[in-house]
Amino acid sequence: MFVDSHCHLNDPQFKEDLPQLLARAKALEIGRILTISTELKEIPDLERLSETYDEIYHTVGVHPHEVDKEGVPDLKDLLTALHHPKAVGIGETGLDYYYEHSHQEHQKLSFRHHIHALKETGLPLVIHSRNAEEDILQLLREEKVRDHMTPGVIHCFSGTRDFADATLDLGFYISFSGILTFKNAEELREIAKTVPLDRLLIETDAPYLAPTPHRGKRNEPSFVVHTAEKLAELKGVSLKKIQEITTHNFFTLFSKTKRNIIHP
């Protein structure tokens, strides 16, 4: 099976055709889909999705864009939501200084609270990084996340080679999205060649960032296969190998996720 390790299935763009979308994913052997929290008020919707569909799991967190609007999340609230049996990760958290929809210091405090949730639960972080690599690394080092065997993933990686190397040294996985297929992403493709196979994940970030040949369209989990194909080309391995290793990596990182679905 393939896994879409990061998407947003509660987005209004999916309201009208979610069952059909999931059927298309199933037809292409997308066996697990991780839908990502950006605000705590979304959690009931994410829980309903996870409870309705065997293949869907979810995370708990507040996106850096939403911190000033929603408020810095309380650690207790994060931990309470993470008790759900299909809540398997923490985030989407991190820092975004490109848009800076939230004050930088508020973003940092929110990021720390998510890291503290990692320390309390052992569940992995899902990190968003944009124009904030130095501060993200500083916070991760200050909080000693390297003490955790699998601290998390840098999602939708589009950073520098130095950032990739530093986060790998801290024990993180790196997830590539449809950006990897974009014509102007040559530098990113060169970085992808250097990431060890046992640290790779693939994602769509749907409904955003549809890969070539679907650019300009609404993205969806079935399109993750295009990113897998590009990774196979860059790594000089078969698509089957990328499928197997990225799926294995997903279950290693998000270890609360069940590999086998057992129907009554």
Secondary structure as the mmCIF struct_conf table of DSSP 4:
data_model
#
loop_
_struct_conf.conf_type_id
_struct_conf.id
_struct_conf.beg_label_comp_id
_struct_conf.beg_label_asym_id
_struct_conf.beg_label_seq_id
_struct_conf.end_label_comp_id
_struct_conf.end_label_asym_id
_struct_conf.end_label_seq_id
STRN STRN1 PHE A 2 CYS A 7
TURN_TY1_P TURN_TY1_P1 LEU A 9 ASN A 10
BEND BEND1 ASP A 11 ASP A 11
HELX_RH_3T_P HELX_RH_3T_P1 PRO A 12 PHE A 14
TURN_TY1_P TURN_TY1_P2 LYS A 15 ASP A 17
HELX_RH_AL_P HELX_RH_AL_P1 LEU A 18 ALA A 27
TURN_TY1_P TURN_TY1_P3 LEU A 28 GLU A 29
STRN STRN2 ILE A 30 THR A 35
BEND BEND2 THR A 38 GLU A 39
HELX_RH_3T_P HELX_RH_3T_P2 LEU A 40 GLU A 42
HELX_RH_AL_P HELX_RH_AL_P2 ILE A 43 THR A 52
TURN_TY1_P TURN_TY1_P4 ASP A 54 GLU A 55
STRN STRN3 ILE A 56 VAL A 60
HELX_RH_3T_P HELX_RH_3T_P3 PRO A 64 GLU A 66
HELX_RH_AL_P HELX_RH_AL_P3 VAL A 67 GLU A 70
BEND BEND3 VAL A 72 VAL A 72
HELX_LH_PP_P HELX_LH_PP_P1 PRO A 73 ASP A 74
HELX_RH_AL_P HELX_RH_AL_P4 LEU A 75 LEU A 82
TURN_TY1_P TURN_TY1_P5 HIS A 83 HIS A 83
BEND BEND4 HIS A 84 HIS A 84
TURN_TY1_P TURN_TY1_P6 PRO A 85 LYS A 86
STRN STRN4 ALA A 87 ASP A 96
TURN_TY1_P TURN_TY1_P7 TYR A 97 TYR A 99
BEND BEND5 SER A 102 SER A 102
HELX_RH_AL_P HELX_RH_AL_P5 GLN A 104 THR A 121
HELX_LH_PP_P HELX_LH_PP_P2 LEU A 123 PRO A 124
STRN STRN5 LEU A 125 ARG A 130
BEND BEND6 ASN A 131 ASN A 131
HELX_RH_AL_P HELX_RH_AL_P6 GLU A 133 GLU A 142
TURN_TY1_P TURN_TY1_P8 GLU A 143 LYS A 144
HELX_RH_3T_P HELX_RH_3T_P4 VAL A 145 ASP A 147
BEND BEND7 HIS A 148 THR A 150
STRN STRN6 GLY A 152 ILE A 154
TURN_TY1_P TURN_TY1_P9 HIS A 155 CYS A 156
HELX_RH_AL_P HELX_RH_AL_P7 ARG A 161 ASP A 169
TURN_TY1_P TURN_TY1_P10 LEU A 170 GLY A 171
STRN STRN7 TYR A 173 PHE A 176
HELX_RH_3T_P HELX_RH_3T_P5 GLY A 178 THR A 181
BEND BEND8 PHE A 182 PHE A 182
TURN_TY1_P TURN_TY1_P11 LYS A 183 ASN A 184
HELX_RH_AL_P HELX_RH_AL_P8 GLU A 186 THR A 194
BEND BEND9 VAL A 195 VAL A 195
HELX_RH_3T_P HELX_RH_3T_P6 LEU A 197 ARG A 199
STRN STRN8 LEU A 200 ILE A 202
TURN_TY1_P TURN_TY1_P12 ALA A 206 PRO A 207
BEND BEND10 TYR A 208 TYR A 208
HELX_LH_PP_P HELX_LH_PP_P3 ALA A 210 PRO A 211
TURN_TY1_P TURN_TY1_P13 THR A 212 PRO A 213
BEND BEND11 HIS A 214 HIS A 214
TURN_TY1_P TURN_TY1_P14 ARG A 215 GLY A 216
BEND BEND12 LYS A 217 LYS A 217
HELX_LH_PP_P HELX_LH_PP_P4 ARG A 218 ASN A 219
HELX_RH_3T_P HELX_RH_3T_P7 PRO A 221 PHE A 223
HELX_RH_AL_P HELX_RH_AL_P9 VAL A 224 LYS A 235
TURN_TY1_P TURN_TY1_P15 GLY A 236 GLY A 236
BEND BEND13 VAL A 237 VAL A 237
HELX_RH_AL_P HELX_RH_AL_P10 LEU A 239 LEU A 253
BEND BEND14 PHE A 254 PHE A 254
TURN_TY1_P TURN_TY1_P16 SER A 255 LYS A 256
BEND BEND15 THR A 257 THR A 257
BEND BEND16 ARG A 259 ASN A 260
#
